Amino acid sequence: MAEWIRYVVASIFIIGGVSIAGIATFGVFRFKNALNRMHAAAMIDTLAILLALVGLMFLGDVFSTTQETIFFILKLVLVIVFLWFASPVASHLISRLEVTTNENLEEECEVEK
């Protein structure tokens, strides 16, 4: 019985992460400016990845104390921490590149160079 509950909770997290990523993909197309699109995509991808990886943690039997399970959970936690640091930094660097290389950006929005 407890195993079914674990699978249901894991499925809810994984489906939530995938659905948020899918909705965000369609939502990004609403914006006209590249910087607005980048901001929307950067805000959503961290949440979607977090939910999907938490779902994978539940599939890896979070409540078990075997060494393999603890190592699996630790690897997923390290992936989450890395993505939470790397994704905003990468989005910031790409947006700075857009600001410095796009000559028509001042017509679209107000940006200080």
Biopython code that builds the backbone (N, CA, C, O; Angstrom):
import numpy as np
from Bio.PDB.StructureBuilder import StructureBuilder

atoms = [
    (1, "MET", "N", (0.821, -1.201, 0.000)),
    (1, "MET", "CA", (0.000, 0.000, 0.000)),
    (1, "MET", "C", (0.864, 1.264, 0.000)),
    (1, "MET", "O", (0.589, 2.218, -0.727)),
    (2, "ALA", "N", (1.906, 1.253, 0.822)),
    (2, "ALA", "CA", (2.768, 2.432, 0.900)),
    (2, "ALA", "C", (3.508, 2.658, -0.409)),
    (2, "ALA", "O", (3.816, 3.793, -0.773)),
    (3, "GLU", "N", (3.793, 1.561, -1.118)),
    (3, "GLU", "CA", (4.487, 1.700, -2.400)),
    (3, "GLU", "C", (3.600, 2.387, -3.431)),
    (3, "GLU", "O", (4.091, 3.183, -4.231)),
    (4, "TRP", "N", (2.311, 2.095, -3.425)),
    (4, "TRP", "CA", (1.384, 2.760, -4.353)),
    (4, "TRP", "C", (1.290, 4.247, -4.051)),
    (4, "TRP", "O", (1.242, 5.072, -4.964)),
    (5, "ILE", "N", (1.263, 4.584, -2.771)),
    (5, "ILE", "CA", (1.203, 5.999, -2.396)),
    (5, "ILE", "C", (2.460, 6.724, -2.874)),
    (5, "ILE", "O", (2.389, 7.856, -3.351)),
    (6, "ARG", "N", (3.603, 6.065, -2.743)),
    (6, "ARG", "CA", (4.858, 6.656, -3.205)),
    (6, "ARG", "C", (4.835, 6.883, -4.710)),
    (6, "ARG", "O", (5.294, 7.919, -5.191)),
    (7, "TYR", "N", (4.299, 5.911, -5.458)),
    (7, "TYR", "CA", (4.205, 6.067, -6.914)),
    (7, "TYR", "C", (3.230, 7.178, -7.305)),
    (7, "TYR", "O", (3.475, 7.906, -8.266)),
    (8, "VAL", "N", (2.147, 7.309, -6.579)),
    (8, "VAL", "CA", (1.172, 8.366, -6.878)),
    (8, "VAL", "C", (1.781, 9.738, -6.603)),
    (8, "VAL", "O", (1.624, 10.656, -7.409)),
    (9, "VAL", "N", (2.470, 9.887, -5.476)),
    (9, "VAL", "CA", (3.106, 11.172, -5.152)),
    (9, "VAL", "C", (4.186, 11.503, -6.177)),
    (9, "VAL", "O", (4.300, 12.647, -6.616)),
    (10, "ALA", "N", (4.976, 10.503, -6.557)),
    (10, "ALA", "CA", (6.010, 10.726, -7.571)),
    (10, "ALA", "C", (5.386, 11.112, -8.903)),
    (10, "ALA", "O", (5.895, 11.994, -9.594)),
    (11, "SER", "N", (4.292, 10.463, -9.268)),
    (11, "SER", "CA", (3.620, 10.785, -10.532)),
    (11, "SER", "C", (3.065, 12.198, -10.518)),
    (11, "SER", "O", (3.131, 12.900, -11.527)),
    (12, "ILE", "N", (2.524, 12.618, -9.392)),
    (12, "ILE", "CA", (1.987, 13.977, -9.289)),
    (12, "ILE", "C", (3.102, 15.006, -9.487)),
    (12, "ILE", "O", (2.924, 15.987, -10.208)),
    (13, "PHE", "N", (4.244, 14.781, -8.850)),
    (13, "PHE", "CA", (5.362, 15.714, -9.010)),
    (13, "PHE", "C", (5.883, 15.729, -10.443)),
    (13, "PHE", "O", (6.122, 16.799, -11.003)),
    (14, "ILE", "N", (6.060, 14.557, -11.037)),
    (14, "ILE", "CA", (6.608, 14.495, -12.397)),
    (14, "ILE", "C", (5.631, 15.085, -13.403)),
    (14, "ILE", "O", (6.031, 15.860, -14.272)),
    (15, "ILE", "N", (4.363, 14.731, -13.298)),
    (15, "ILE", "CA", (3.360, 15.290, -14.213)),
    (15, "ILE", "C", (3.237, 16.795, -14.010)),
    (15, "ILE", "O", (3.057, 17.536, -14.977)),
    (16, "GLY", "N", (3.331, 17.256, -12.764)),
    (16, "GLY", "CA", (3.306, 18.697, -12.506)),
    (16, "GLY", "C", (4.471, 19.416, -13.156)),
    (16, "GLY", "O", (4.291, 20.478, -13.753)),
    (17, "GLY", "N", (5.663, 18.850, -13.046)),
    (17, "GLY", "CA", (6.833, 19.464, -13.669)),
    (17, "GLY", "C", (6.743, 19.496, -15.177)),
    (17, "GLY", "O", (7.075, 20.502, -15.803)),
    (18, "VAL", "N", (6.290, 18.391, -15.768)),
    (18, "VAL", "CA", (6.171, 18.328, -17.227)),
    (18, "VAL", "C", (5.076, 19.268, -17.722)),
    (18, "VAL", "O", (5.244, 19.930, -18.746)),
    (19, "SER", "N", (3.963, 19.331, -17.005)),
    (19, "SER", "CA", (2.876, 20.212, -17.449)),
    (19, "SER", "C", (3.260, 21.685, -17.299)),
    (19, "SER", "O", (2.911, 22.497, -18.155)),
    (20, "ILE", "N", (3.961, 22.040, -16.244)),
    (20, "ILE", "CA", (4.415, 23.425, -16.094)),
    (20, "ILE", "C", (5.387, 23.790, -17.204)),
    (20, "ILE", "O", (5.324, 24.894, -17.745)),
    (21, "ALA", "N", (6.283, 22.875, -17.547)),
    (21, "ALA", "CA", (7.222, 23.139, -18.641)),
    (21, "ALA", "C", (6.489, 23.274, -19.971)),
    (21, "ALA", "O", (6.847, 24.120, -20.790)),
    (22, "GLY", "N", (5.469, 22.449, -20.195)),
    (22, "GLY", "CA", (4.699, 22.540, -21.441)),
    (22, "GLY", "C", (3.896, 23.820, -21.538)),
    (22, "GLY", "O", (3.861, 24.458, -22.590)),
    (23, "ILE", "N", (3.252, 24.198, -20.449)),
    (23, "ILE", "CA", (2.483, 25.442, -20.438)),
    (23, "ILE", "C", (3.410, 26.639, -20.629)),
    (23, "ILE", "O", (3.065, 27.586, -21.335)),
    (24, "ALA", "N", (4.576, 26.598, -20.009)),
    (24, "ALA", "CA", (5.534, 27.697, -20.160)),
    (24, "ALA", "C", (6.045, 27.801, -21.585)),
    (24, "ALA", "O", (6.302, 28.900, -22.077)),
    (25, "THR", "N", (6.192, 26.665, -22.250)),
    (25, "THR", "CA", (6.649, 26.690, -23.641)),
    (25, "THR", "C", (5.656, 27.428, -24.519)),
    (25, "THR", "O", (6.047, 28.237, -25.360)),
    (26, "PHE", "N", (4.380, 27.154, -24.329)),
    (26, "PHE", "CA", (3.373, 27.874, -25.106)),
    (26, "PHE", "C", (3.248, 29.323, -24.650)),
    (26, "PHE", "O", (2.968, 30.202, -25.464)),
    (27, "GLY", "N", (3.449, 29.584, -23.365)),
    (27, "GLY", "CA", (3.357, 30.947, -22.856)),
    (27, "GLY", "C", (4.480, 31.848, -23.323)),
    (27, "GLY", "O", (4.294, 33.059, -23.446)),
    (28, "VAL", "N", (5.639, 31.277, -23.582)),
    (28, "VAL", "CA", (6.780, 32.075, -24.035)),
    (28, "VAL", "C", (6.502, 32.685, -25.400)),
    (28, "VAL", "O", (6.992, 33.773, -25.702)),
    (29, "PHE", "N", (5.728, 32.004, -26.223)),
    (29, "PHE", "CA", (5.444, 32.508, -27.567)),
    (29, "PHE", "C", (4.541, 33.741, -27.563)),
    (29, "PHE", "O", (4.405, 34.402, -28.593)),
    (30, "ARG", "N", (3.930, 34.060, -26.437)),
    (30, "ARG", "CA", (3.083, 35.252, -26.361)),
    (30, "ARG", "C", (3.904, 36.534, -26.395)),
    (30, "ARG", "O", (3.421, 37.564, -26.863)),
    (31, "PHE", "N", (5.119, 36.483, -25.913)),
    (31, "PHE", "CA", (5.950, 37.675, -25.823)),
    (31, "PHE", "C", (6.623, 37.962, -27.154)),
    (31, "PHE", "O", (6.969, 37.048, -27.903)),
    (32, "LYS", "N", (6.802, 39.249, -27.436)),
    (32, "LYS", "CA", (7.413, 39.658, -28.701)),
    (32, "LYS", "C", (8.907, 39.912, -28.556)),
    (32, "LYS", "O", (9.668, 39.671, -29.493)),
    (33, "ASN", "N", (9.325, 40.385, -27.419)),
    (33, "ASN", "CA", (10.715, 40.757, -27.196)),
    (33, "ASN", "C", (11.507, 39.545, -26.696)),
    (33, "ASN", "O", (10.995, 38.733, -25.925)),
    (34, "ALA", "N", (12.746, 39.435, -27.140)),
    (34, "ALA", "CA", (13.587, 38.299, -26.736)),
    (34, "ALA", "C", (13.883, 38.320, -25.239)),
    (34, "ALA", "O", (13.982, 37.264, -24.613)),
    (35, "LEU", "N", (14.025, 39.507, -24.661)),
    (35, "LEU", "CA", (14.314, 39.582, -23.231)),
    (35, "LEU", "C", (13.120, 39.139, -22.391)),
    (35, "LEU", "O", (13.294, 38.483, -21.364)),
    (36, "ASN", "N", (11.920, 39.491, -22.816)),
    (36, "ASN", "CA", (10.731, 39.036, -22.103)),
    (36, "ASN", "C", (10.585, 37.524, -22.195)),
    (36, "ASN", "O", (10.226, 36.866, -21.218)),
    (37, "ARG", "N", (10.861, 36.983, -23.359)),
    (37, "ARG", "CA", (10.801, 35.529, -23.525)),
    (37, "ARG", "C", (11.830, 34.836, -22.639)),
    (37, "ARG", "O", (11.547, 33.812, -22.017)),
    (38, "MET", "N", (13.019, 35.406, -22.594)),
    (38, "MET", "CA", (14.076, 34.813, -21.777)),
    (38, "MET", "C", (13.705, 34.835, -20.301)),
    (38, "MET", "O", (13.948, 33.862, -19.586)),
    (39, "HIS", "N", (13.125, 35.926, -19.844)),
    (39, "HIS", "CA", (12.737, 36.027, -18.440)),
    (39, "HIS", "C", (11.671, 34.993, -18.097)),
    (39, "HIS", "O", (11.758, 34.326, -17.066)),
    (40, "ALA", "N", (10.675, 34.860, -18.952)),
    (40, "ALA", "CA", (9.612, 33.890, -18.692)),
    (40, "ALA", "C", (10.150, 32.465, -18.690)),
    (40, "ALA", "O", (9.768, 31.658, -17.843)),
    (41, "ALA", "N", (11.019, 32.158, -19.617)),
    (41, "ALA", "CA", (11.573, 30.806, -19.684)),
    (41, "ALA", "C", (12.484, 30.512, -18.496)),
    (41, "ALA", "O", (12.483, 29.396, -17.976)),
    (42, "ALA", "N", (13.253, 31.496, -18.068)),
    (42, "ALA", "CA", (14.183, 31.281, -16.957)),
    (42, "ALA", "C", (13.456, 31.108, -15.634)),
    (42, "ALA", "O", (13.918, 30.367, -14.767)),
    (43, "MET", "N", (12.334, 31.776, -15.470)),
    (43, "MET", "CA", (11.598, 31.657, -14.218)),
    (43, "MET", "C", (10.914, 30.301, -14.093)),
    (43, "MET", "O", (10.805, 29.759, -12.993)),
    (44, "ILE", "N", (10.460, 29.762, -15.196)),
    (44, "ILE", "CA", (9.674, 28.542, -15.147)),
    (44, "ILE", "C", (10.541, 27.288, -15.149)),
    (44, "ILE", "O", (10.169, 26.293, -14.528)),
    (45, "ASP", "N", (11.676, 27.308, -15.824)),
    (45, "ASP", "CA", (12.436, 26.062, -15.960)),
    (45, "ASP", "C", (12.971, 25.555, -14.628)),
    (45, "ASP", "O", (13.079, 24.345, -14.432)),
    (46, "THR", "N", (13.306, 26.456, -13.711)),
    (46, "THR", "CA", (13.793, 25.991, -12.414)),
    (46, "THR", "C", (12.691, 25.287, -11.629)),
    (46, "THR", "O", (12.950, 24.279, -10.971)),
    (47, "LEU", "N", (11.472, 25.804, -11.689)),
    (47, "LEU", "CA", (10.359, 25.160, -10.996)),
    (47, "LEU", "C", (10.020, 23.818, -11.630)),
    (47, "LEU", "O", (9.791, 22.839, -10.920)),
    (48, "ALA", "N", (9.986, 23.762, -12.945)),
    (48, "ALA", "CA", (9.641, 22.511, -13.624)),
    (48, "ALA", "C", (10.691, 21.434, -13.357)),
    (48, "ALA", "O", (10.348, 20.278, -13.112)),
    (49, "ILE", "N", (11.952, 21.808, -13.402)),
    (49, "ILE", "CA", (13.014, 20.836, -13.135)),
    (49, "ILE", "C", (12.975, 20.388, -11.679)),
    (49, "ILE", "O", (13.183, 19.210, -11.388)),
    (50, "LEU", "N", (12.713, 21.314, -10.767)),
    (50, "LEU", "CA", (12.623, 20.952, -9.358)),
    (50, "LEU", "C", (11.517, 19.933, -9.125)),
    (50, "LEU", "O", (11.734, 18.929, -8.447)),
    (51, "LEU", "N", (10.336, 20.179, -9.678)),
    (51, "LEU", "CA", (9.230, 19.246, -9.475)),
    (51, "LEU", "C", (9.524, 17.877, -10.075)),
    (51, "LEU", "O", (9.237, 16.853, -9.455)),
    (52, "ALA", "N", (10.091, 17.852, -11.269)),
    (52, "ALA", "CA", (10.393, 16.570, -11.910)),
    (52, "ALA", "C", (11.450, 15.790, -11.122)),
    (52, "ALA", "O", (11.330, 14.574, -10.971)),
    (53, "LEU", "N", (12.467, 16.463, -10.626)),
    (53, "LEU", "CA", (13.509, 15.758, -9.881)),
    (53, "LEU", "C", (13.036, 15.322, -8.497)),
    (53, "LEU", "O", (13.481, 14.288, -7.999)),
    (54, "VAL", "N", (12.157, 16.077, -7.872)),
    (54, "VAL", "CA", (11.577, 15.628, -6.603)),
    (54, "VAL", "C", (10.726, 14.383, -6.842)),
    (54, "VAL", "O", (10.716, 13.468, -6.018)),
    (55, "GLY", "N", (10.015, 14.348, -7.966)),
    (55, "GLY", "CA", (9.276, 13.139, -8.320)),
    (55, "GLY", "C", (10.194, 11.949, -8.514)),
    (55, "GLY", "O", (9.862, 10.837, -8.104)),
    (56, "LEU", "N", (11.344, 12.167, -9.133)),
    (56, "LEU", "CA", (12.317, 11.079, -9.286)),
    (56, "LEU", "C", (12.879, 10.635, -7.940)),
    (56, "LEU", "O", (13.197, 9.460, -7.755)),
    (57, "MET", "N", (13.002, 11.568, -7.004)),
    (57, "MET", "CA", (13.454, 11.177, -5.665)),
    (57, "MET", "C", (12.456, 10.236, -5.006)),
    (57, "MET", "O", (12.848, 9.267, -4.355)),
    (58, "PHE", "N", (11.176, 10.517, -5.171)),
    (58, "PHE", "CA", (10.167, 9.630, -4.604)),
    (58, "PHE", "C", (10.171, 8.270, -5.291)),
    (58, "PHE", "O", (9.899, 7.254, -4.651)),
    (59, "LEU", "N", (10.474, 8.239, -6.575)),
    (59, "LEU", "CA", (10.582, 6.950, -7.258)),
    (59, "LEU", "C", (11.800, 6.171, -6.779)),
    (59, "LEU", "O", (11.809, 4.941, -6.836)),
    (60, "GLY", "N", (12.819, 6.867, -6.311)),
    (60, "GLY", "CA", (14.024, 6.218, -5.814)),
    (60, "GLY", "C", (13.904, 5.752, -4.380)),
    (60, "GLY", "O", (14.920, 5.459, -3.750)),
    (61, "ASP", "N", (12.714, 5.675, -3.850)),
    (61, "ASP", "CA", (12.453, 5.198, -2.490)),
    (61, "ASP", "C", (13.170, 6.067, -1.465)),
    (61, "ASP", "O", (14.175, 5.666, -0.878)),
    (62, "VAL", "N", (12.634, 7.255, -1.266)),
    (62, "VAL", "CA", (13.215, 8.252, -0.366)),
    (62, "VAL", "C", (13.350, 7.732, 1.056)),
    (62, "VAL", "O", (14.277, 8.115, 1.771)),
    (63, "PHE", "N", (12.453, 6.876, 1.468)),
    (63, "PHE", "CA", (12.410, 6.450, 2.863)),
    (63, "PHE", "C", (13.305, 5.245, 3.150)),
    (63, "PHE", "O", (13.356, 4.769, 4.284)),
    (64, "SER", "N", (14.004, 4.754, 2.142)),
    (64, "SER", "CA", (14.925, 3.641, 2.337)),
    (64, "SER", "C", (16.264, 4.176, 2.835)),
    (64, "SER", "O", (16.644, 5.308, 2.535)),
    (65, "THR", "N", (16.970, 3.353, 3.594)),
    (65, "THR", "CA", (18.253, 3.792, 4.143)),
    (65, "THR", "C", (19.428, 3.015, 3.557)),
    (65, "THR", "O", (20.511, 3.004, 4.142)),
    (66, "THR", "N", (19.233, 2.371, 2.422)),
    (66, "THR", "CA", (20.357, 1.664, 1.814)),
    (66, "THR", "C", (21.341, 2.674, 1.233)),
    (66, "THR", "O", (20.983, 3.813, 0.933)),
    (67, "GLN", "N", (22.561, 2.243, 1.085)),
    (67, "GLN", "CA", (23.606, 3.150, 0.612)),
    (67, "GLN", "C", (23.359, 3.584, -0.829)),
    (67, "GLN", "O", (23.634, 4.732, -1.178)),
    (68, "GLU", "N", (22.850, 2.697, -1.665)),
    (68, "GLU", "CA", (22.568, 3.046, -3.060)),
    (68, "GLU", "C", (21.481, 4.103, -3.159)),
    (68, "GLU", "O", (21.581, 5.023, -3.971)),
    (69, "THR", "N", (20.445, 3.980, -2.341)),
    (69, "THR", "CA", (19.351, 4.946, -2.374)),
    (69, "THR", "C", (19.812, 6.307, -1.874)),
    (69, "THR", "O", (19.458, 7.335, -2.452)),
    (70, "ILE", "N", (20.586, 6.318, -0.821)),
    (70, "ILE", "CA", (21.089, 7.587, -0.293)),
    (70, "ILE", "C", (21.990, 8.269, -1.319)),
    (70, "ILE", "O", (21.931, 9.488, -1.477)),
    (71, "PHE", "N", (22.820, 7.497, -2.017)),
    (71, "PHE", "CA", (23.685, 8.057, -3.054)),
    (71, "PHE", "C", (22.862, 8.601, -4.215)),
    (71, "PHE", "O", (23.191, 9.650, -4.769)),
    (72, "PHE", "N", (21.790, 7.897, -4.590)),
    (72, "PHE", "CA", (20.898, 8.349, -5.664)),
    (72, "PHE", "C", (20.221, 9.666, -5.295)),
    (72, "PHE", "O", (20.177, 10.590, -6.107)),
    (73, "ILE", "N", (19.701, 9.753, -4.089)),
    (73, "ILE", "CA", (19.037, 10.976, -3.621)),
    (73, "ILE", "C", (20.041, 12.126, -3.536)),
    (73, "ILE", "O", (19.722, 13.258, -3.900)),
    (74, "LEU", "N", (21.239, 11.842, -3.063)),
    (74, "LEU", "CA", (22.267, 12.877, -2.963)),
    (74, "LEU", "C", (22.650, 13.413, -4.338)),
    (74, "LEU", "O", (22.860, 14.616, -4.495)),
    (75, "LYS", "N", (22.744, 12.539, -5.331)),
    (75, "LYS", "CA", (23.046, 12.993, -6.689)),
    (75, "LYS", "C", (21.941, 13.897, -7.219)),
    (75, "LYS", "O", (22.229, 14.914, -7.849)),
    (76, "LEU", "N", (20.687, 13.544, -6.976)),
    (76, "LEU", "CA", (19.585, 14.385, -7.450)),
    (76, "LEU", "C", (19.557, 15.728, -6.731)),
    (76, "LEU", "O", (19.248, 16.749, -7.346)),
    (77, "VAL", "N", (19.872, 15.741, -5.453)),
    (77, "VAL", "CA", (19.936, 17.011, -4.717)),
    (77, "VAL", "C", (21.051, 17.890, -5.281)),
    (77, "VAL", "O", (20.874, 19.100, -5.422)),
    (78, "LEU", "N", (22.189, 17.295, -5.602)),
    (78, "LEU", "CA", (23.281, 18.073, -6.196)),
    (78, "LEU", "C", (22.905, 18.610, -7.573)),
    (78, "LEU", "O", (23.293, 19.724, -7.925)),
    (79, "VAL", "N", (22.159, 17.838, -8.354)),
    (79, "VAL", "CA", (21.688, 18.322, -9.659)),
    (79, "VAL", "C", (20.744, 19.501, -9.474)),
    (79, "VAL", "O", (20.829, 20.485, -10.209)),
    (80, "ILE", "N", (19.844, 19.410, -8.499)),
    (80, "ILE", "CA", (18.909, 20.513, -8.231)),
    (80, "ILE", "C", (19.674, 21.771, -7.818)),
    (80, "ILE", "O", (19.391, 22.859, -8.319)),
    (81, "VAL", "N", (20.631, 21.630, -6.917)),
    (81, "VAL", "CA", (21.411, 22.788, -6.460)),
    (81, "VAL", "C", (22.185, 23.399, -7.620)),
    (81, "VAL", "O", (22.214, 24.621, -7.769)),
    (82, "PHE", "N", (22.813, 22.559, -8.445)),
    (82, "PHE", "CA", (23.564, 23.076, -9.588)),
    (82, "PHE", "C", (22.651, 23.824, -10.549)),
    (82, "PHE", "O", (22.997, 24.912, -11.009)),
    (83, "LEU", "N", (21.485, 23.254, -10.859)),
    (83, "LEU", "CA", (20.579, 23.908, -11.801)),
    (83, "LEU", "C", (19.998, 25.194, -11.230)),
    (83, "LEU", "O", (19.754, 26.143, -11.976)),
    (84, "TRP", "N", (19.771, 25.243, -9.920)),
    (84, "TRP", "CA", (19.248, 26.461, -9.322)),
    (84, "TRP", "C", (20.275, 27.585, -9.349)),
    (84, "TRP", "O", (19.902, 28.758, -9.355)),
    (85, "PHE", "N", (21.557, 27.247, -9.367)),
    (85, "PHE", "CA", (22.586, 28.277, -9.501)),
    (85, "PHE", "C", (22.916, 28.570, -10.956)),
    (85, "PHE", "O", (23.111, 29.731, -11.317)),
    (86, "ALA", "N", (22.981, 27.557, -11.789)),
    (86, "ALA", "CA", (23.451, 27.729, -13.167)),
    (86, "ALA", "C", (22.400, 28.342, -14.084)),
    (86, "ALA", "O", (22.748, 29.135, -14.959)),
    (87, "SER", "N", (21.151, 28.007, -13.914)),
    (87, "SER", "CA", (20.113, 28.487, -14.826)),
    (87, "SER", "C", (19.937, 30.005, -14.774)),
    (87, "SER", "O", (19.900, 30.629, -15.835)),
    (88, "PRO", "N", (19.826, 30.630, -13.609)),
    (88, "PRO", "CA", (19.719, 32.097, -13.604)),
    (88, "PRO", "C", (20.968, 32.796, -14.134)),
    (88, "PRO", "O", (20.869, 33.827, -14.799)),
    (89, "VAL", "N", (22.133, 32.243, -13.845)),
    (89, "VAL", "CA", (23.370, 32.858, -14.334)),
    (89, "VAL", "C", (23.445, 32.768, -15.855)),
    (89, "VAL", "O", (23.804, 33.742, -16.517)),
    (90, "ALA", "N", (23.110, 31.611, -16.408)),
    (90, "ALA", "CA", (23.132, 31.448, -17.862)),
    (90, "ALA", "C", (22.110, 32.362, -18.526)),
    (90, "ALA", "O", (22.400, 32.958, -19.562)),
    (91, "SER", "N", (20.927, 32.479, -17.948)),
    (91, "SER", "CA", (19.912, 33.374, -18.511)),
    (91, "SER", "C", (20.371, 34.826, -18.459)),
    (91, "SER", "O", (20.131, 35.591, -19.394)),
    (92, "HIS", "N", (21.022, 35.200, -17.380)),
    (92, "HIS", "CA", (21.530, 36.566, -17.261)),
    (92, "HIS", "C", (22.598, 36.846, -18.316)),
    (92, "HIS", "O", (22.593, 37.909, -18.937)),
    (93, "LEU", "N", (23.504, 35.907, -18.520)),
    (93, "LEU", "CA", (24.566, 36.115, -19.507)),
    (93, "LEU", "C", (24.007, 36.190, -20.927)),
    (93, "LEU", "O", (24.469, 36.997, -21.733)),
    (94, "ILE", "N", (23.029, 35.366, -21.230)),
    (94, "ILE", "CA", (22.428, 35.411, -22.566)),
    (94, "ILE", "C", (21.664, 36.716, -22.766)),
    (94, "ILE", "O", (21.696, 37.289, -23.855)),
    (95, "SER", "N", (20.978, 37.191, -21.728)),
    (95, "SER", "CA", (20.256, 38.459, -21.868)),
    (95, "SER", "C", (21.224, 39.638, -21.992)),
    (95, "SER", "O", (20.941, 40.590, -22.720)),
    (96, "ARG", "N", (22.356, 39.589, -21.294)),
    (96, "ARG", "CA", (23.365, 40.643, -21.469)),
    (96, "ARG", "C", (23.921, 40.641, -22.888)),
    (96, "ARG", "O", (24.191, 41.702, -23.452)),
    (97, "LEU", "N", (24.093, 39.465, -23.460)),
    (97, "LEU", "CA", (24.543, 39.360, -24.841)),
    (97, "LEU", "C", (23.516, 39.968, -25.784)),
    (97, "LEU", "O", (23.881, 40.645, -26.746)),
    (98, "GLU", "N", (22.239, 39.734, -25.519)),
    (98, "GLU", "CA", (21.171, 40.313, -26.344)),
    (98, "GLU", "C", (21.182, 41.834, -26.241)),
    (98, "GLU", "O", (21.002, 42.525, -27.245)),
    (99, "VAL", "N", (21.390, 42.356, -25.048)),
    (99, "VAL", "CA", (21.406, 43.811, -24.858)),
    (99, "VAL", "C", (22.588, 44.442, -25.588)),
    (99, "VAL", "O", (22.442, 45.506, -26.190)),
    (100, "THR", "N", (23.740, 43.809, -25.543)),
    (100, "THR", "CA", (24.922, 44.417, -26.158)),
    (100, "THR", "C", (24.974, 44.239, -27.670)),
    (100, "THR", "O", (25.620, 45.039, -28.345)),
    (101, "THR", "N", (24.322, 43.228, -28.225)),
    (101, "THR", "CA", (24.433, 42.979, -29.666)),
    (101, "THR", "C", (23.229, 43.439, -30.472)),
    (101, "THR", "O", (23.364, 43.660, -31.676)),
    (102, "ASN", "N", (22.076, 43.592, -29.873)),
    (102, "ASN", "CA", (20.879, 43.984, -30.617)),
    (102, "ASN", "C", (20.846, 45.503, -30.750)),
    (102, "ASN", "O", (20.715, 46.219, -29.758)),
    (103, "GLU", "N", (20.965, 45.982, -31.973)),
    (103, "GLU", "CA", (20.978, 47.428, -32.203)),
    (103, "GLU", "C", (19.579, 48.034, -32.149)),
    (103, "GLU", "O", (19.441, 49.224, -31.867)),
    (104, "ASN", "N", (18.554, 47.256, -32.409)),
    (104, "ASN", "CA", (17.178, 47.754, -32.430)),
    (104, "ASN", "C", (16.465, 47.555, -31.098)),
    (104, "ASN", "O", (15.246, 47.711, -31.024)),
    (105, "LEU", "N", (17.186, 47.223, -30.069)),
    (105, "LEU", "CA", (16.562, 46.942, -28.782)),
    (105, "LEU", "C", (15.969, 48.193, -28.150)),
    (105, "LEU", "O", (14.973, 48.108, -27.433)),
    (106, "GLU", "N", (16.564, 49.347, -28.406)),
    (106, "GLU", "CA", (16.062, 50.583, -27.817)),
    (106, "GLU", "C", (14.702, 50.957, -28.374)),
    (106, "GLU", "O", (13.944, 51.668, -27.713)),
    (107, "GLU", "N", (14.374, 50.496, -29.577)),
    (107, "GLU", "CA", (13.045, 50.743, -30.137)),
    (107, "GLU", "C", (11.994, 49.876, -29.452)),
    (107, "GLU", "O", (10.840, 50.285, -29.324)),
    (108, "GLU", "N", (12.381, 48.695, -29.017)),
    (108, "GLU", "CA", (11.439, 47.758, -28.416)),
    (108, "GLU", "C", (11.207, 48.027, -26.938)),
    (108, "GLU", "O", (10.080, 47.920, -26.455)),
    (109, "CYS", "N", (12.269, 48.378, -26.215)),
    (109, "CYS", "CA", (12.132, 48.622, -24.780)),
    (109, "CYS", "C", (13.227, 49.576, -24.322)),
    (109, "CYS", "O", (14.164, 49.868, -25.064)),
    (110, "GLU", "N", (13.096, 50.054, -23.099)),
    (110, "GLU", "CA", (14.050, 51.005, -22.548)),
    (110, "GLU", "C", (15.126, 50.241, -21.787)),
    (110, "GLU", "O", (14.850, 49.629, -20.755)),
    (111, "VAL", "N", (16.348, 50.278, -22.300)),
    (111, "VAL", "CA", (17.448, 49.520, -21.712)),
    (111, "VAL", "C", (18.645, 50.434, -21.535)),
    (111, "VAL", "O", (18.993, 51.194, -22.439)),
    (112, "GLU", "N", (19.280, 50.359, -20.362)),
    (112, "GLU", "CA", (20.509, 51.109, -20.119)),
    (112, "GLU", "C", (21.686, 50.222, -20.463)),
    (112, "GLU", "O", (21.783, 49.096, -19.975)),
    (113, "LYS", "N", (22.589, 50.725, -21.310)),
    (113, "LYS", "CA", (23.766, 49.932, -21.684)),
    (113, "LYS", "C", (24.951, 50.290, -20.836)),
    (113, "LYS", "O", (26.029, 49.723, -21.011)),
]
sb = StructureBuilder()
sb.init_structure("model")
sb.init_model(0)
sb.init_chain("A")
sb.init_seg("    ")
for serial, (resi, resn, name, xyz) in enumerate(atoms, 1):
    if name == "N":
        sb.init_residue(resn, " ", resi, " ")
    sb.init_atom(name, np.array(xyz, "f"), 0.0, 1.0, " ", f" {name:<3s}", serial, name[0])
structure = sb.get_structure()
